[in-house]
Amino acid sequence: MLFFQFLLLASTVAAAGWLLARSADRIAEATGIGRLLIGSFLLAAVTSLPELSVDVAAVRAGFVDLAAGDLFGSSLMNLLILAVIDLSIRSGRRMLSREAASHALSATLGIALTALAGLAVLTAGRLPAVTLFGVGGWSWAILLAYLLGARMLFINQRIAVRLAAEARIGEPESSVEGSYALPPIWQSAVLFVTAAAVLFVTGPRLAHVAGALAEETGLGGTFVGTTLVAVSTSLPELAATVTAVRLGAIDLAIGNAFGSNAFNMVLFVPLDAVHDGPLFTEVSATHAVTAFAVVLATAIAILGQLYHGERRLPLIEPDACLMLLVLLGALMMVYSLS
């Protein structure tokens, strides 16, 4: 019965993620903000709503390791999704190639935030606890790093848009688009908000079901949070990424994955706020394995983006394959240590 409830809730989350991707793509085109920023911030924040609602409920119920495992595991699953989709794309425009190099900045931000969270897991219990307004010092450091990184991304994208506009000076403008732009904006906005509300409502129930499954299976909160809960809360990212790729919105897909990983680490701040005492002091050190696996896999993704080689092995993407080895190896290590 619990497993049936889990599948039903997961299906609802996946459907909402599909709707989010389609509406986000229309919003990006209609507003001119760009798919990179829409994917890295708006779509990433909304597809992380299941993590927020699930993990707040989990922390309040006493499942701290379940919540931490979900955040780190969700980042792991996002990279796994990106690698698998990269392997499945059979065209001359690879996802983790230099055509996607503009996302290296957001990926680096994800590395920095995940590394901070990993250090917090390893050192919070050994260093003097520092809190401000009920939130630990490590959580404040993660939030500050995210805000500074977001500012850099906005400035970088603004410069890129300006340079692109200057390059188009003198070119004939198309008058085909724009005549029907306003209705789709409102329609897409309503659909986007509706899907976001569905994700937010479904999340808390999913936490209770996952917690009950963790107790029944005897696997413990660390492993179940890193796998079962992380897979379910990553379904919006999966649905959104697959939908974006089918629409040809590669920037939206990659921005959603890397942006979600960065935003996942920021979610430690509200979790720390609702937890009684510094959160990281009660998080299992095993989660550091997942954190640094995310760092390593993201670094491999950046190398795949920036590498200038033109020749690639037939039917094999070395960067994506290496990411898969790292991510699956991390899951095996977490299972062995749990």
Secondary structure, DSSP 4 states (H G I P E B T S, - for coil): -HHHHHHHHHHHHHHHHHHHHHHHHHHHHHH-S-HHHIIIIIIHHHHTHHHHHHHHHHHHTT-HHHHHHHHHHHHHHHHHHHHHHHHH--SSS-TTSGGGGGGHHHHHHHHHHHHHHHHHHHHTTTS---EETTEEHHHHHHHHHHHHHHHHHHHHHHHHHHHHHHHTTTSPPP-SSSTT-HHHHHHHHHHHHHHHHHHHHHHHHHHHHHHHHHHHHT--HHHHIIIIIHHHHTHHHHHHHHHHHHHT-HHHHHHHHHHHHHHHHHTHHHHHHHSSS-GGGGS-TTHHHHHHHHHHHHHHHHHHHH-------TT--HHHHHHHHHHHHHHHHHHHH-
